[in-house]
Amino acid sequence: MRRRQFIALVSATAACRTIAARAQQPAMPVIGLLSGTHFNPPEVEGVRQGLGDAGFKEGGNIRIAYRSAEGHYDLLPSRASDLVRRDAAVIVTIGGAASAPAAKAATTTIPIVFVNGADPVKLGLVSSRPGGNVTGVSFLVNSLSAKRVEKLHSLIPSAELIGFLINPQNPSHDSESREVEGAAKALGEELQLQPAADEADIDAAFENFAQRRVAAISVAADAYFLSRRNQIIRLASQYKLPGIYPREEYVTSGGLMSYAPRPADAYRLAGAYVARILKGERPAELPVQQSDKVYLSIDVKTAKALGLAVSPNLLALADKVIE
């Protein structure tokens, strides 16, 4: 055999062995990450950390497919269906309460791990009986809406009209609105409900708040609103409206006050659940976890800019005070 033919034969044989070896290797599982809004880096990192604690590393032994509706919740079904077509091993839903129902509607077989602040039973994600392909982590956000109105009343007891910014595309908007209306009525306050689903709606909502001369506002727990928090805080400052918010990020960005959980642990736990599923456990074997720790944060600088004096009693209750 000529030397050139021999080298070609050896090379072809080596290539075939390489292809065969690759074929014998298990396919790298794909984790679908579905968000109703823009990906919030701390949330994504929390999921990665939970996976990493169990030995799963993105780009190493797992892939993560990112799909976002970027605040347009009507796009979530197509984003979820795309992850199903990719044959994702697990779908993780973040970025608001609308993500998990969209994923559940797209598949009854692929495991789903959700992280959101709404009641998973009311959303129809899980039932009181074990079973199904859905589990996850719930942290108190939406259910605190009434409490936030009470905290706002503690700050401004003379307020007669309170504004409430709500996203009509959020699946929890009806129940959350009812809770806030009930809390306001119990305090002898009138409530101005203002729906908003995009940037222009938010601008218009604050114009309406100003025209109605609301004394203060509360913002609903919604992932899109969180992504637009700088706009919301700017408008609250522009119209001199004291506000209470559903996440601490609003306060660290200049908002007045928040009464909310710190959900970083929830995202890490979701990553840990994904790892357990990858190792063979079923969602039905993993009970829904709930975080019930709540933190009150107040920005005294913002209060002074609004001409408000925060009582010593309220400051004493705060977990975080920005001077």
Buried (B, 14 or more C-beta within 10 A) or exposed (E): EEEEEEEEEEEEEEEEEEEEEEEEEEEEBBBBBBBBBBBBEEBBBBBBBBBBEBEBEBEEEBBBBEBBBBBBBEBBBEBBBBBBEBEBBBBBBBBBBBBBBBBBEBBEEBBBBBBBBBBBEEBEBBEEEEEBBBBBBBBBBBBBBBBBBBBBBBBBEEBEBBBBBBBEBBBBBEBBBEBBBBBBEEBEBBBBBBBBBBEEBBEBBBEBBBEEEBBBBBBBBBBBBBBBBEBBBBBBBEBEBBBBBBBBBBBBBBBBBBBBBBBBBBBBBBBBBBBBBBEEBBBBEBEBBBBEEBBBBBBBEBBEEBEBEBEEEBEEEBBBBBE
